[in-house]
C-alpha cells in the first residue's frame, strides 16, 4: 500500500498550488481521503477530508473558501487545490486514507490508516 503526494513547491503569498496524491495497492475508492499538514515546530494538523464517493467534504476553518479537496477514483487520485495561499499555510502536506467509510468524515489523525510521505509547500510573503 502506497500513497505518494506531490505538487508542493515555492509560491508567493496569494498564489495557488495543486497537490496530488497517487494511491496504489489499495482500493482507494473504498476509502475516505484526507490532507494534513505539519509546519516546523508544530504538530501535524488536519486540513481537509472527502468521503469515498466525493459527495461530502470537511475543512479546517482557516482554509475554508481557499482550499478545495477532490478525488478521481478512476485514477486513484486525491487532490488539494490551494488558492490565496498565505505564509501560515507553509508546511509539509500529507495525504492519508481512512478505511472506515461507515463513519462520517473525521479530523483525527488516528483514524487514518495509510499515509503518504509528504510534499513541502513554501509560501513567501
N, C-alpha and C positions, 0 to 999 in steps of 0.2 A: 504494500500500500504506500503510495507516494503522492504528496501534494507539492507542487512546485510553483512558488509565487514569483512573479516577475513584473516589470514595468516601473519600478522605482527609479528615482533619479533626482537631479537638482532642478528646481523650478523657482522662479521668483514669486514672491507673495502676490496673490491674485491670479496666479496661473492654474493650470489643470494638469492632472496626470490620470492615466487609467491603469489600474493594477489588474493583473490577470492571474488566475490560479488554475493550473492544469492538474487534473486528478487522474491517477492510473491505479489499477489494481483493486478498485472497489467500485460498486455500482453507485456512482456519485449521485445519480438521480433519485436514490433512495435515502439521501442524507440531507439534513438542513446544512446550510453553509454559513460560515461566519468569517468576519475580518476582525482582527485585534491589532493593537499597536503597542510598542514599548519605546518610550523616549529615554534618553540617557539619564540614569539616576532615578528613574521612576518605575513603578510596577506596570506590568502589561495590563492594558485596559481594552474592554470591548468597544468596537466601533460600529459594526452593523451585522445583521443576520438576515437570512432569507430562507423561507421554507423550501422543502424539497421540490415543490411544484412551482415555486416562484410567485405564488399568489399573495404572499404576505411578507412584509419586511419590518425591521425593527432597528432603530438607530440610537446612537449616543446623542444626547440632546445637542451637544455643541457642533455636531456635523449635520444635523437635520437641515434640509434645504440646500446643502452644498455637496453632499456625497450621495451617490446612488449605487446600491448593490443590485446586481443582476446575475443571471446564470443562463447557460446554454447546456442543457443536459445532453443534447445530442453530441456535443463536443466535449463533454465532461469538463466544463469550464465554469469558473466563478469569476466575477468581475467586481471592481470597485472604481466607479468614476468619481474622481475628486476634483471639484471646481472651487474657485475662490479660495485657494489654499492660503493658510496663514502660517506664520512661523511656529505657532503652537501645534501644528499638525505634523511637524517633523518627527520622525520616528522610524523604527523598523516595523513594517507591517507584515502580519502573519495571516494566512488563510487557515481555516480549520473546518472540520466536518463533524457533525453530530448525528449519530445513527438513530437517536430516539425521536423519531418523527411523530410518535404518538403524543408528544408533549408540544406545547406552544414554544415559540422562539424564546431562548433564554440567553442572558448575557454572561453567565458564569463560565469561566474557563474550564471548570471541572467537567462540564457536560460534553465537551468537545474531545472526541477520542483521537482524531487524526489531525496532525499539524504540518504545515509547510515550513520551509526553512527561513522564511522572511526575506523581505526586499526593502532596501533603505530608501526613504523619502527625505530629502533635504529641501527646506524652504528658506530662501534668502529674503531678507527684509529690504 
